[in-house]
Amino acid sequence: MSGCRPFAAAAGDRPVIAPEVIPARIDAEAQEALQRTPSRAWRSLRGNPGFWIGSGLVVALFVLAIGAPFFAPHDPAFGFRREGLSLTGDPVGPNAMFPLGTDRLGRDYLSRVLHGARASLVVGVGSNLIATVIGVVVGSVAAFAGTPRMRIGVGRRSLGFAVPVEALLMRATDVTLAFPALLLAIALVAIIGPSLGLITVLVAAFLWTTTARIVYGRVLILKQREWVDAARAIGASNLRILVHHVLPHVTSVIVVYGALGISAAVLFETSLSFLGVGVPPPAPSWGSMIAEHVTYYGTQPRLLLVPGLAIMVTILAFNLVGDALRDALDPHAEAGV
């Protein structure tokens, strides 16, 4: 191993970390943060008001989205042409029958907002799960595999060559980052056709790179530890070391950036819906609800404010939870690594 041994394995020893592995600004307080226990993490979360506010909002969002058929006063796709539109054909404002008024087709706006939460959360959570799996696999394999040597042939006629697994995977990550995600997603949806499943896959295809780069950096540090050398010395395979010894130490990072990634996925989905290539109608989506009523910004701003506030609250909720989890579970954020 190239002159950058991590720390001694004894529990009472202070870590000795080479400066080329971790910056010298890590001090004793940062090293203590690296040994964060679940109880200390819970105490940090319990004392963080942002965690409770964000968690409460997230729970409320999921309850409203799952229970939308029960909470919604009307069918979100049904247009009330007599009660829901004025004599001039404009949407009616809030009243006893329509708590948030109606949209341009006389459909109950509250019902559409509640059902719109389902599309945003399905895409947000589903795409983030897919992106997390891809990112963890790519990042951990790239960091742990490095550039292994392989041989093709038999006996003396075999040919040895290096397979740049690390370089290939990380360059693929860089190439993905280089693509304009929104423009490419619009082109693909225009060719294939919009659907909830396609939107979920497209969002995941552009979100996995963040997780991959973060996991890659952490695994690069962890694979230098002496307990990895010890596991390899007793005959453990690279796959076993990676799965059973290295990845458990990266779980907290995955959870933190997974929570933060949901808000990015929700924003991506609403952007696609706003541009008309998101969830296909008549299924409601917050982004398409804003796009449909842009011309009403002067006369009936509620048609823009209500879905806009729903998007803002959703992103804020997941960001609050993600920030609180990062403070509690990701010691490297405190250590400045």
Order of alpha helices (4+ residues) and beta strands (2+ residues): alpha-alpha-alpha-alpha-alpha-beta-beta-alpha-alpha-alpha-alpha-alpha-alpha-alpha-alpha-alpha
